[in-house]
Amino acid sequence: MEQDFKKALNIISDWILEYSTQKNNLPVSPKLKFGDIYKQIPKCPPENAESFSTLFTDFKQKILPGLMHWQSNNFFGLFPNTTSPPSILAEMLIATLNVQCMNWTASPAATELEISVMEWLRDLIGLPKEFSGVLQDSASSSTLIATLIAREKATDFFSNLKGTGLAPLVAYCSSEAHFSIEKGIKIAGIGSQNLRKIPTCENQKMNTDILLSTIEEDIKNGFKPFLVVGALGTTGSTAIDDLEKISAITKKYNLWFHIDAAYAGAALILPEIRDIAKGYELADSIVFNPHKWLLTSFECSAFFLKEKNNLVRTFSVKTPEYLKETHFEENTNFSDWSLGLGRRFRALKLWFVIRWYGTDKLREIIRNHILLGQKMENWIANDSEFEILTQRNFNLICFRFRSSDEVNLKIIDHINSSGKFFLGHTKINNQVAIRIVFGQIDIQEDHLQSFWYEIQNIAKKFKKEI
Ligand SMILES: *Cc1c(COP(=O)(O)O)cnc(C)c1O
């Protein structure tokens, strides 16, 4: 048994190394119909043990060709979900120990490492020392948690006790904000009708004049505003709301100010970028996902907030006897900071990543991604058959071929179904935009260049056909 495990470990570690050198040669996205993989999996589990080599062969032949290769340098869609060698190594240790990090007693080092690493991360992104941090599974959970704390604060912690429906609470975000905000509002019992999606103005920013007038109107009509979610990097185009203005409005009306920086928050490790996000330090809470752009494997979402007591008061329940230990109440027990009880040892992978690279190298990697984004933007801007559609803040570019929406969609579809590259689309001012973004650790200018040539060639080919 032990021998088999050792052999299997060696096979997998060789495969991991091979994958990282071959990842760009695989079709980046699979060409499949729903059910194609399902029908290859037997209807019943095996009664008898199967050899690792059969299992691993099936993994390579049946599963791998059905996956999107997010670590490939040909992946330009959605947002990157970047992993790195130190994160992979830490994941192996996490899986081996499989400790539960629900409270201090359950694994003291896990809790204390999480406190330390979150202080490192807080300082790295330039948040003031009054913020405390905790790792969650996703930005969606982090934003839901912020919504729940804000709800409790606005109702003097009565909703937790007596249920919602006490006050007609209303929340605000921009029409470009991520749908996880609406999902959180629904789960929190606020009612999606009570989320006001404020129209945007230039560069997909929230129109703060309309925010202000909507709040005032709501108050006049007997509603109770309680939360504004600002965007630091929208999913469509990495737009940044005017966070200073939003902060001033939330202070005036005593509302919770949460910032969704799920993707772009990683760029805050660069002091020179912080100017475009001025005001983020004024938030009551902020979320960003190291699992998107900070080289840490999925899932790892960093949630920071100023008044941790509100968080603990929102989530803590009377501790059952079997979990009580001496001094239990004085310790930091992260299950009181999260939706679930059980928690993975996520801090270890963040600790490995930060120490393996060091903060200078991490900054260099992100800085280089932004520089590459700028270069790509220049190439596009210099081709008169294309146009840039909105301001580029980081390394996400929205542009279009000067032709109809249909042609732009055809270009995207053609490239995606080739398996050579994968890219996305969005709408900017009601026009279809080709949307590209990247974040792999080893992506270089020549990867971007071949991608750009491909887009130009396909676009020109379609033009001839029109
Ligand atoms: C990706 C993203 C989310 C959702 O992140 P999860 O961790 O998958 O829940 C939320 N907001 C923004 C702006 C995003 O880009």
The ligand as an SDF file (V2000), in Angstrom:
LIG
                    3D

 15 15  0  0  0  0  0  0  0  0999 V2000
  -14.8000   37.1970   -9.9530 C   0  0  0  0  0  0  0  0  0  0  0  0
  -15.5390   38.2770   -9.3220 C   0  0  0  0  0  0  0  0  0  0  0  0
  -16.4200   38.0320   -8.2620 C   0  0  0  0  0  0  0  0  0  0  0  0
  -16.7710   36.6410   -7.8020 C   0  0  0  0  0  0  0  0  0  0  0  0
  -15.7040   35.9890   -7.2390 O   0  0  0  0  0  0  0  0  0  0  0  0
  -15.8900   34.5540   -6.5420 P   0  0  0  0  0  0  0  0  0  0  0  0
  -14.6770   34.4330   -5.6820 O   0  0  0  0  0  0  0  0  0  0  0  0
  -15.8910   33.5670   -7.6640 O   0  0  0  0  0  0  0  0  0  0  0  0
  -17.1490   34.5620   -5.7930 O   0  0  0  0  0  0  0  0  0  0  0  0
  -17.0110   39.0990   -7.6280 C   0  0  0  0  0  0  0  0  0  0  0  0
  -16.7720   40.3600   -8.0330 N   0  0  0  0  0  0  0  0  0  0  0  0
  -15.9460   40.6390   -9.0670 C   0  0  0  0  0  0  0  0  0  0  0  0
  -15.6990   42.0640   -9.4650 C   0  0  0  0  0  0  0  0  0  0  0  0
  -15.3140   39.6010   -9.7490 C   0  0  0  0  0  0  0  0  0  0  0  0
  -14.5050   39.8850  -10.7760 O   0  0  0  0  0  0  0  0  0  0  0  0
  1  2  1  0
  2  3  1  0
  2 14  2  0
  3  4  1  0
  3 10  2  0
  4  5  1  0
  5  6  1  0
  6  7  2  0
  6  8  1  0
  6  9  1  0
 10 11  1  0
 11 12  2  0
 12 13  1  0
 12 14  1  0
 14 15  1  0
M  END
$$$$
